[in-house]
Amino acid sequence: MLVYLRLFKESFSFALNALRNNKLRTFLSLLGVTVGIFSIIAVLAAVDSLNRNIKDSLEGIDANTTYVTHFSFGPSDVPKWKRENFESMQYDDFKFISKNIPDIDACAYGWFGARETIRYESEAMSNVNVNLSTNGIYRISNLNVENGRFYNDVESISGSPVIVLGYEIAKGLFDNLDPIGRKVRIYGRKLTVIGTLEKVGISTVGDSPDEQVFLPINYVRKFKSTKTKNQFLAIIIKPKENIDLDAFENTLKQKFRVYRGLKAGEINDFFVSRFSGFVSILDALIGTLNGIGWAISLFSLLVGGFGIANIMFVSVKERTNLIGIQKSLGAKNKFILFQFLFEAIILAIVGGLVGLGLVWIIIIIADNLATDFKFILSAGNIILGFSLSTFIGLVSGLIPAIAASRLDPVEAIRTGM
């Protein structure tokens, strides 16, 4: 055992001396591996950061939340021309579902994605995301009121002229003023501010609640028609916990079919989608991005690996005479093999560490510049980068090392002279 440890130590020392004596060649070898490791880890870190921020943005929404809409969130077997003729969800549909479907914890009807200008005296904010919904959206979306309150069931049903502001909207319109009880103008009408929401932060999926306002949809239904197919009108359901979701969905579909007068054999003129399905689509997208990142970055790794292999072959050729002398003095094939193999591995590991260091520095800078979007460099990616660089060095240096260890000492001395 001591013999092998001494062999490793001597081989390692010899490899370090060789690298120090050929600084330019060492730098060029490091550059290839550094670029390769940097490319892969940077892409994986970016995708991981995106995935983490998306999941954080969606964390407050129950995965079992169910949407009833006249359009499909994903691919559908229903032809497009049929889907375009489906009637959008109406308030009466919402009332039927909320009263007749069992095991509902919360239910809301909403018109989402509307954009309007909101004003307070001389202050105005344009292109604001207006969330027109019944008060059930408060529980489903896990919103938290910082000041005041959210509109109640009576205000929701009657369509009271009240509004709840997201954190950024309240800050932009009122600055240091208390907005509660003040009048804002939207749709050319005045509404009373009854609440402001707690700050949530940036959202990577749509607008953050900070940048939205919430008001009863029945207020807007008094002067705007919901009989339109090009708007995001939906009934959102939060089922009770620990129920059979498939049975719940089947009951919902059957009862809603009867309500809409659909006969046996006729296709549903509505779609029922779970939020978990949307999460699955996001997971598939993240997986695709990871795959694309790997495919692109592997080319950089191949270039780095070939660079190390090429330089190692040159190194073997330059030191052929020295290899012959070492063998003539009793050096075994293992010593020669480890000598060149360690040289390749050290090159790759140092290059990999430099690549990881660059990614880490960029993430720190980006994290400081983007206060809401969190960049991460996971321990798994660090281990992956280190392992990949070691593997590249091992594979790239193996053939040159074997070739060097098998040289005939007499021929090696003669060739090197």
C-alpha positions as CSV (number, residue, x, y, z in Angstrom):
1,M,0.0,0.0,0.0
2,L,2.8,2.4,0.9
3,V,4.5,1.7,-2.5
4,Y,1.3,2.8,-4.3
5,L,1.0,5.9,-2.2
6,R,4.5,6.8,-3.0
7,L,3.9,6.1,-6.6
8,F,0.8,8.4,-6.6
9,K,2.8,11.2,-4.8
10,E,5.8,11.0,-7.2
11,S,3.5,10.9,-10.2
12,F,1.5,13.8,-8.9
13,S,4.6,15.9,-8.3
14,F,6.0,15.1,-11.7
15,A,2.8,16.2,-13.3
16,L,2.7,19.5,-11.4
17,N,6.3,20.2,-12.5
18,A,5.4,19.5,-16.1
19,L,2.5,21.9,-16.0
20,R,4.6,24.6,-14.3
21,N,7.3,24.3,-17.0
22,N,4.8,24.7,-19.9
23,K,2.6,27.6,-18.7
24,L,1.3,28.7,-22.1
25,R,0.2,25.2,-23.0
26,T,-1.3,24.7,-19.6
27,F,-3.3,27.9,-20.0
28,L,-4.7,26.9,-23.4
29,S,-5.7,23.5,-22.0
30,L,-7.4,25.2,-19.0
31,L,-9.3,27.6,-21.3
32,G,-11.0,24.8,-23.2
33,V,-12.3,23.0,-20.1
34,T,-13.2,26.3,-18.3
35,V,-15.4,27.3,-21.2
36,G,-17.0,23.9,-21.3
37,I,-17.7,23.6,-17.6
38,F,-18.8,27.3,-17.5
39,S,-21.3,26.7,-20.3
40,I,-22.9,23.7,-18.8
41,I,-23.1,24.9,-15.2
42,A,-24.2,28.4,-16.2
43,V,-27.1,27.0,-18.3
44,L,-28.1,24.5,-15.6
45,A,-27.9,27.3,-12.9
46,A,-30.0,29.6,-15.1
47,V,-32.7,26.9,-15.6
48,D,-32.7,26.0,-11.9
49,S,-33.1,29.6,-11.0
50,L,-36.0,30.0,-13.4
51,N,-37.6,26.8,-12.1
52,R,-37.2,27.8,-8.5
53,N,-38.7,31.3,-9.1
54,I,-41.6,29.9,-11.0
55,K,-42.3,27.4,-8.3
56,D,-42.1,30.1,-5.7
57,S,-44.5,32.3,-7.7
58,L,-47.0,29.4,-7.8
59,E,-46.5,28.2,-4.3
60,G,-49.6,29.8,-2.9
61,I,-51.9,28.1,-5.3
62,D,-53.2,24.6,-4.5
63,A,-52.1,22.0,-7.1
64,N,-55.7,20.6,-7.0
65,T,-57.2,24.0,-8.0
66,T,-59.5,23.3,-11.0
67,Y,-60.4,25.6,-13.8
68,V,-63.6,25.5,-15.9
69,T,-63.2,27.4,-19.1
70,H,-64.4,27.6,-22.7
71,F,-60.8,27.1,-24.0
72,S,-58.1,24.6,-23.4
73,F,-54.8,25.3,-21.6
74,G,-53.0,22.6,-23.6
75,P,-53.4,20.3,-26.6
76,S,-57.0,19.2,-27.3
77,D,-58.7,16.6,-29.4
78,V,-61.5,19.1,-30.1
79,P,-61.1,20.8,-33.5
80,K,-60.3,24.5,-33.3
81,W,-63.4,25.6,-35.2
82,K,-65.5,23.9,-32.6
83,R,-63.6,25.3,-29.7
84,E,-64.1,28.8,-31.1
85,N,-67.8,28.4,-31.0
86,F,-68.0,27.3,-27.3
87,E,-69.8,29.8,-25.1
88,S,-67.6,31.5,-22.5
89,M,-68.2,30.9,-18.8
90,Q,-71.0,33.1,-17.4
91,Y,-72.0,34.2,-13.9
92,D,-75.0,31.8,-14.0
93,D,-72.6,29.0,-14.7
94,F,-70.6,30.0,-11.6
95,K,-73.8,30.1,-9.5
96,F,-74.8,26.6,-10.6
97,I,-71.4,25.1,-9.9
98,S,-70.9,26.8,-6.5
99,K,-74.4,25.6,-5.3
100,N,-74.6,22.1,-6.9
101,I,-71.2,20.6,-6.9
102,P,-70.2,18.9,-3.6
103,D,-66.8,19.0,-1.9
104,I,-66.0,22.6,-2.9
105,D,-63.9,24.5,-0.4
106,A,-63.9,27.8,-2.4
107,C,-65.2,28.9,-5.8
108,A,-64.7,32.1,-7.8
109,Y,-65.8,33.5,-11.2
110,G,-63.3,35.8,-12.8
111,W,-62.5,37.9,-15.9
112,F,-58.7,38.0,-15.9
113,G,-56.1,39.7,-18.0
114,A,-58.0,43.0,-18.6
115,R,-55.7,46.0,-18.8
116,E,-56.9,49.5,-17.8
117,T,-55.6,52.9,-16.7
118,I,-56.2,53.7,-13.0
119,R,-56.1,57.3,-11.7
120,Y,-56.0,59.1,-8.4
121,E,-56.2,62.9,-8.8
122,S,-53.2,63.8,-10.9
123,E,-51.5,60.4,-10.6
124,A,-52.1,57.7,-13.2
125,M,-50.9,54.2,-13.9
126,S,-51.5,52.7,-17.3
127,N,-51.7,49.1,-18.5
128,V,-52.6,47.9,-15.0
129,N,-53.8,44.2,-14.7
130,V,-57.4,44.4,-13.6
131,N,-58.6,41.2,-11.9
132,L,-62.4,41.2,-12.1
133,S,-63.6,38.4,-9.8
134,T,-65.9,37.3,-7.1
135,N,-64.6,37.4,-3.6
136,G,-63.7,33.7,-3.6
137,I,-60.5,34.5,-5.4
138,Y,-59.1,35.8,-2.1
139,R,-59.0,32.3,-0.6
140,I,-58.1,30.5,-3.8
141,S,-55.1,32.7,-4.5
142,N,-54.0,32.9,-0.9
143,L,-53.9,36.7,-1.0
144,N,-53.0,38.7,2.2
145,V,-54.4,42.1,3.0
146,E,-51.9,44.6,4.5
147,N,-54.3,47.5,5.1
148,G,-58.1,47.5,5.1
149,R,-59.9,44.4,3.9
150,F,-61.0,42.4,0.8
151,Y,-64.5,42.9,-0.6
152,N,-67.0,40.5,1.0
153,D,-69.7,38.2,-0.4
154,V,-72.4,40.9,-0.2
155,E,-70.3,43.4,-2.1
156,S,-69.3,40.8,-4.6
157,I,-72.9,39.8,-5.4
158,S,-74.2,43.3,-5.5
159,G,-71.3,44.6,-7.5
160,S,-70.3,47.4,-5.1
161,P,-68.0,50.1,-6.5
162,V,-65.0,49.0,-4.3
163,I,-61.4,48.1,-5.2
164,V,-58.4,46.4,-3.6
165,L,-55.0,47.5,-4.7
166,G,-51.8,45.5,-5.1
167,Y,-48.7,46.8,-3.2
168,E,-47.0,48.4,-6.2
169,I,-50.2,50.0,-7.5
170,A,-51.0,51.5,-4.0
171,K,-47.4,52.8,-3.7
172,G,-47.4,54.3,-7.2
173,L,-50.7,56.1,-6.8
174,F,-50.6,57.2,-3.2
175,D,-46.9,57.2,-2.2
176,N,-47.0,57.9,1.6
177,L,-50.7,58.6,1.8
178,D,-53.2,56.1,3.4
179,P,-55.3,54.9,0.4
180,I,-58.1,53.4,2.4
181,G,-61.4,55.3,1.8
182,R,-60.0,57.3,-1.1
183,K,-61.5,57.3,-4.6
184,V,-59.7,56.1,-7.6
185,R,-61.0,56.3,-11.2
186,I,-61.1,53.3,-13.5
187,Y,-63.4,52.5,-16.5
188,G,-64.3,56.2,-16.2
189,R,-66.0,55.6,-12.9
190,K,-65.0,56.2,-9.3
191,L,-64.4,53.3,-6.9
192,T,-63.5,53.3,-3.2
193,V,-60.3,51.8,-2.1
194,I,-61.1,49.3,0.8
195,G,-57.8,47.4,1.0
196,T,-54.2,47.0,-0.1
197,L,-52.4,43.7,-0.4
198,E,-49.1,42.7,1.2
199,K,-46.0,42.8,-1.0
200,V,-45.5,39.5,-2.8
201,G,-42.5,40.2,-5.0
202,I,-41.8,39.5,-8.7
203,S,-43.6,36.7,-10.4
204,T,-42.1,34.7,-13.3
205,V,-45.6,33.6,-14.4
206,G,-47.7,36.6,-15.4
207,D,-48.1,39.7,-13.3
208,S,-47.5,39.6,-9.6
209,P,-50.4,40.5,-7.3
210,D,-48.3,43.6,-6.4
211,E,-49.1,44.9,-9.9
212,Q,-52.8,44.0,-10.0
213,V,-56.1,45.5,-8.7
214,F,-59.1,43.5,-7.6
215,L,-62.7,44.5,-7.9
216,P,-66.1,42.7,-8.0
217,I,-66.9,41.3,-11.5
218,N,-70.6,42.1,-11.0
219,Y,-69.7,45.8,-10.8
220,V,-68.2,45.7,-14.3
221,R,-71.0,43.4,-15.6
222,K,-73.4,46.4,-15.1
223,F,-71.8,48.2,-18.1
224,K,-69.6,45.6,-19.9
225,S,-70.7,42.3,-21.5
226,T,-69.1,39.0,-20.7
227,K,-70.6,37.4,-23.8
228,T,-67.2,37.3,-25.5
229,K,-64.9,34.5,-26.6
230,N,-61.6,36.3,-26.7
231,Q,-61.3,37.0,-23.0
232,F,-60.1,34.9,-20.1
233,L,-63.4,34.1,-18.3
234,A,-63.1,31.2,-15.9
235,I,-64.7,29.5,-13.0
236,I,-62.0,28.6,-10.5
237,I,-62.6,25.9,-7.9
238,K,-60.6,24.9,-4.8
239,P,-61.7,21.3,-3.8
240,K,-61.8,20.2,-0.3
241,E,-58.7,18.4,1.0
242,N,-58.4,14.6,0.9
243,I,-61.1,13.9,-1.6
244,D,-61.0,11.7,-4.7
245,L,-60.1,14.3,-7.3
246,D,-61.0,12.1,-10.3
247,A,-64.5,11.4,-8.8
248,F,-64.8,15.2,-8.1
249,E,-63.9,16.0,-11.7
250,N,-66.3,13.4,-13.1
251,T,-69.2,14.7,-11.0
252,L,-68.4,18.3,-12.1
253,K,-68.4,17.3,-15.8
254,Q,-71.6,15.2,-15.6
255,K,-73.7,17.8,-13.7
256,F,-72.4,20.7,-15.8
257,R,-73.2,18.7,-19.0
258,V,-76.8,18.3,-17.7
259,Y,-77.0,22.0,-16.8
260,R,-75.9,22.9,-20.3
261,G,-78.3,20.5,-22.0
262,L,-75.7,18.3,-23.6
263,K,-77.0,15.0,-24.9
264,A,-75.3,11.6,-24.7
265,G,-72.6,11.4,-27.4
266,E,-72.2,15.2,-27.7
267,I,-68.7,16.5,-26.8
268,N,-68.2,18.8,-23.8
269,D,-68.5,22.5,-24.8
270,F,-66.2,23.3,-21.9
271,F,-62.9,22.3,-20.5
272,V,-62.0,21.2,-16.9
273,S,-58.3,21.6,-16.1
274,R,-56.3,21.1,-12.9
275,F,-53.5,23.4,-11.9
276,S,-51.3,20.4,-11.4
277,G,-51.5,19.8,-15.2
278,F,-50.2,23.3,-15.7
279,V,-47.3,22.6,-13.3
280,S,-46.6,19.4,-15.3
281,I,-46.4,21.4,-18.5
282,L,-43.9,23.8,-16.8
283,D,-41.8,20.8,-15.6
284,A,-41.7,19.4,-19.1
285,L,-40.6,22.8,-20.4
286,I,-37.9,23.1,-17.8
287,G,-36.7,19.6,-18.7
288,T,-36.6,20.6,-22.4
289,L,-34.5,23.7,-21.5
290,N,-32.1,21.5,-19.5
291,G,-31.8,19.1,-22.4
292,I,-31.1,22.0,-24.9
293,G,-28.5,23.4,-22.5
294,W,-26.8,20.1,-22.2
295,A,-26.7,19.6,-25.9
296,I,-25.2,23.0,-26.6
297,S,-22.7,22.8,-23.7
298,L,-21.5,19.3,-24.6
299,F,-19.9,20.7,-27.7
300,S,-17.8,23.0,-25.6
301,L,-16.8,20.1,-23.3
302,L,-15.8,18.0,-26.4
303,V,-13.6,20.9,-27.6
304,G,-12.0,21.1,-24.1
305,G,-11.5,17.4,-24.0
306,F,-10.0,17.2,-27.4
307,G,-7.8,20.1,-26.5
308,I,-6.4,18.3,-23.5
309,A,-5.9,15.0,-25.4
310,N,-4.1,16.8,-28.2
311,I,-1.8,18.7,-25.8
312,M,-1.1,15.4,-23.9
313,F,0.0,13.7,-27.1
314,V,2.3,16.6,-27.8
315,S,3.6,16.3,-24.2
316,V,4.3,12.6,-24.7
317,K,6.1,13.2,-27.9
318,E,8.3,16.0,-26.3
319,R,9.2,13.8,-23.4
320,T,9.8,10.6,-25.2
321,N,13.5,10.7,-24.5
322,L,12.8,11.4,-20.8
323,I,10.3,8.5,-20.7
324,G,13.0,6.2,-22.1
325,I,15.5,7.3,-19.5
326,Q,13.0,6.9,-16.7
327,K,12.2,3.4,-17.8
328,S,15.9,2.5,-18.2
329,L,16.4,3.5,-14.6
330,G,13.6,1.2,-13.5
331,A,10.4,3.2,-13.7
332,K,7.5,1.0,-14.2
333,N,4.7,1.4,-16.7
334,K,2.3,2.4,-13.9
335,F,4.5,5.3,-12.9
336,I,4.6,6.6,-16.5
337,L,0.8,6.1,-16.9
338,F,-0.1,7.9,-13.7
339,Q,2.3,10.7,-14.5
340,F,0.5,11.7,-17.7
341,L,-2.9,10.8,-16.4
342,F,-2.5,13.0,-13.3
343,E,-1.3,15.8,-15.6
344,A,-4.5,15.6,-17.7
345,I,-6.8,15.3,-14.6
346,I,-5.2,18.3,-12.9
347,L,-5.6,20.4,-16.0
348,A,-9.3,19.5,-16.2
349,I,-10.0,19.9,-12.5
350,V,-8.4,23.4,-12.4
351,G,-10.2,24.4,-15.6
352,G,-13.5,23.1,-14.1
353,L,-12.9,25.0,-10.8
354,V,-12.2,28.2,-12.7
355,G,-15.4,27.7,-14.7
356,L,-17.4,27.2,-11.5
357,G,-15.8,30.3,-10.0
358,L,-16.9,32.4,-13.0
359,V,-20.5,31.1,-12.7
360,W,-20.5,31.9,-9.0
361,I,-19.2,35.4,-9.5
362,I,-21.8,36.1,-12.2
363,I,-24.6,34.8,-10.0
364,I,-23.6,37.0,-7.1
365,I,-23.5,40.1,-9.4
366,A,-26.8,39.2,-11.0
367,D,-28.4,38.4,-7.7
368,N,-27.5,41.9,-6.4
369,L,-28.7,43.6,-9.5
370,A,-32.1,41.7,-9.6
371,T,-33.5,42.1,-6.2
372,D,-36.7,40.0,-6.7
373,F,-35.4,37.3,-9.0
374,K,-33.2,34.9,-7.0
375,F,-30.3,33.2,-8.8
376,I,-29.0,29.9,-7.4
377,L,-26.0,27.7,-7.8
378,S,-26.9,24.5,-6.2
379,A,-24.6,22.0,-4.5
380,G,-25.7,19.4,-7.0
381,N,-24.5,21.6,-9.9
382,I,-21.1,22.3,-8.1
383,I,-20.6,18.6,-7.6
384,L,-21.6,17.9,-11.2
385,G,-19.1,20.5,-12.5
386,F,-16.3,19.0,-10.5
387,S,-17.2,15.5,-11.5
388,L,-17.5,16.4,-15.2
389,S,-14.1,18.1,-15.2
390,T,-12.5,15.1,-13.5
391,F,-14.1,12.7,-16.0
392,I,-13.0,14.8,-19.0
393,G,-9.4,14.8,-17.7
394,L,-9.5,11.1,-17.1
395,V,-10.9,10.2,-20.6
396,S,-8.8,12.8,-22.4
397,G,-5.6,11.7,-20.8
398,L,-6.1,8.0,-20.8
399,I,-5.0,7.1,-24.3
400,P,-1.9,9.4,-24.3
401,A,-1.0,8.0,-20.9
402,I,-1.3,4.4,-22.1
403,A,0.7,5.2,-25.2
404,A,3.5,6.8,-23.1
405,S,3.5,3.8,-20.6
406,R,3.9,1.3,-23.4
407,L,7.0,2.9,-25.1
408,D,10.0,0.7,-25.4
409,P,12.8,2.3,-23.4
410,V,15.5,1.8,-26.0
411,E,13.3,3.0,-28.9
412,A,12.2,6.0,-26.7
413,I,15.8,7.1,-26.0
414,R,16.8,6.6,-29.6
415,T,13.7,8.5,-30.9
416,G,14.3,11.4,-28.5
417,M,17.9,11.9,-29.5
